[in-house]
Amino acid sequence: QVQLVESGGGLVQAGGSLRLSCAASGRIFSNNVMGWFRQAPGKEREFVAAISSGGSTYYADSVKGRFTISRDNAKNTVALQMNSLKPEDTAIYYCATDAGVNWKISVSNARRYDHWGQGTQVAVSS
């Protein structure tokens, strides 16, 4: 069993920054991909960013140049630094990791991931 716990959400004005963190525990796949997704009210869950165990990073076009994903393999944590936030970034942000089973599925596809956190709310005011 894998547990993921997100933290760092909150309310911020447009143009501001937030840093989300996610701590993983349990039977973690050693070569996992860790990702961030978000879901705004009335919308489907969408990919934000992902990072492989080797440090390769992937971003949605909507956040490129503003968000940075990083990880600490020794601590089993992943972070999402969000700068220049916009009101359209408002959503619940979810951390996810895979178990190596769905490795053929793109890291930007939610079906790649086997374990999900409970989410943390990010609200950006205009």
Secondary structure per residue as TSV (DSSP state, phi and psi in degrees):
chain	resnum	aa	ss	phi	psi
A	1	Q	-	360.0	139.8
A	2	V	E	-119.1	134.5
A	3	Q	E	-116.0	137.7
A	4	L	E	-125.1	129.2
A	5	V	E	-126.7	117.7
A	6	E	E	-92.1	154.5
A	7	S	E	-153.7	164.6
A	8	G	-	105.8	-3.7
A	9	G	-	-70.5	172.0
A	10	G	E	165.2	-166.6
A	11	L	E	-106.9	132.3
A	12	V	E	-144.9	152.7
A	13	Q	E	-79.2	155.4
A	14	A	T	-55.5	137.6
A	15	G	T	92.1	-11.1
A	16	G	-	-83.8	-173.7
A	17	S	-	-131.9	152.9
A	18	L	E	-143.9	152.9
A	19	R	E	-124.0	118.6
A	20	L	E	-96.0	145.4
A	21	S	E	-128.4	152.8
A	22	C	E	-141.1	126.4
A	23	A	E	-109.5	128.6
A	24	A	E	-106.0	142.7
A	25	S	E	-144.2	163.4
A	26	G	E	101.1	-152.8
A	27	R	S	-85.9	83.6
A	28	I	-	-88.7	131.5
A	29	F	-	-66.0	128.8
A	30	S	T	-65.8	-33.5
A	31	N	T	-103.7	41.7
A	32	N	-	-77.0	161.3
A	33	V	-	-103.7	137.4
A	34	M	E	-115.5	134.6
A	35	G	E	-135.4	164.5
A	36	W	E	-122.0	133.3
A	37	F	E	-125.7	165.1
A	38	R	E	-143.2	155.3
A	39	Q	E	-139.6	117.8
A	40	A	-	-90.5	158.0
A	41	P	T	-55.7	128.9
A	42	G	T	77.3	5.5
A	43	K	S	-122.4	163.3
A	44	E	-	-77.8	158.5
A	45	R	-	-65.7	136.0
A	46	E	E	-129.5	151.3
A	47	F	E	-69.8	140.8
A	48	V	E	-115.3	-57.3
A	49	A	E	-161.9	159.5
A	50	A	E	-149.3	158.0
A	51	I	E	-144.4	133.4
A	52	S	-	-81.9	170.9
A	53	S	T	-64.1	-24.9
A	54	G	T	-88.4	-2.6
A	55	G	-	99.9	1.4
A	56	S	-	-67.6	135.7
A	57	T	E	-117.0	152.8
A	58	Y	E	-140.5	138.9
A	59	Y	E	-135.7	148.1
A	60	A	-	-70.8	147.8
A	61	D	T	-58.0	-33.1
A	62	S	T	-67.8	-16.5
A	63	V	T	-119.5	-4.2
A	64	K	T	-57.4	133.7
A	65	G	T	85.6	-10.7
A	66	R	T	-115.8	-36.1
A	67	F	E	-108.3	147.6
A	68	T	E	-133.4	127.2
A	69	I	E	-101.9	142.6
A	70	S	E	-147.6	163.8
A	71	R	E	-146.0	156.9
A	72	D	E	-123.4	102.5
A	73	N	T	-65.3	-32.3
A	74	A	T	-66.3	-31.6
A	75	K	T	-102.7	-2.8
A	76	N	T	55.2	48.0
A	77	T	E	-125.7	153.4
A	78	V	E	-134.0	143.2
A	79	A	E	-126.4	154.6
A	80	L	E	-131.1	107.2
A	81	Q	E	-87.1	121.0
A	82	M	E	-116.0	115.1
A	83	N	-	-114.8	164.8
A	84	S	S	48.7	48.9
A	85	L	-	-65.3	146.9
A	86	K	-	-121.7	157.1
A	87	P	G	-55.6	-31.8
A	88	E	G	-73.4	-4.7
A	89	D	G	-82.9	-6.8
A	90	T	-	-61.8	125.3
A	91	A	E	-178.7	172.2
A	92	I	E	-90.0	129.0
A	93	Y	E	-103.3	130.6
A	94	Y	E	-116.7	137.5
A	95	C	E	-93.8	145.2
A	96	A	E	-146.9	155.7
A	97	T	E	-144.9	155.5
A	98	D	-	-103.4	172.9
A	99	A	-	-116.0	12.2
A	100	G	S	82.6	3.8
A	101	V	S	-85.7	-42.4
A	102	N	S	-98.4	40.2
A	103	W	T	-64.9	-17.9
A	104	K	T	-79.3	-14.1
A	105	I	S	-85.7	140.0
A	106	S	-	-56.9	145.6
A	107	V	T	-65.4	-15.7
A	108	S	T	-88.6	-1.6
A	109	N	S	-100.2	126.8
A	110	A	G	-59.8	-24.4
A	111	R	G	-69.6	-13.0
A	112	R	G	-67.0	-27.1
A	113	Y	-	-100.3	141.2
A	114	D	S	-105.0	-21.6
A	115	H	E	-131.6	138.3
A	116	W	E	-132.9	146.8
A	117	G	-	-83.5	-179.5
A	118	Q	-	-83.2	-16.8
A	119	G	-	98.0	154.3
A	120	T	E	-135.9	136.4
A	121	Q	E	-81.3	132.6
A	122	V	E	-121.5	126.0
A	123	A	E	-126.3	127.4
A	124	V	E	-117.8	118.9
A	125	S	E	-93.3	148.7
A	126	S	-	-88.6	360.0
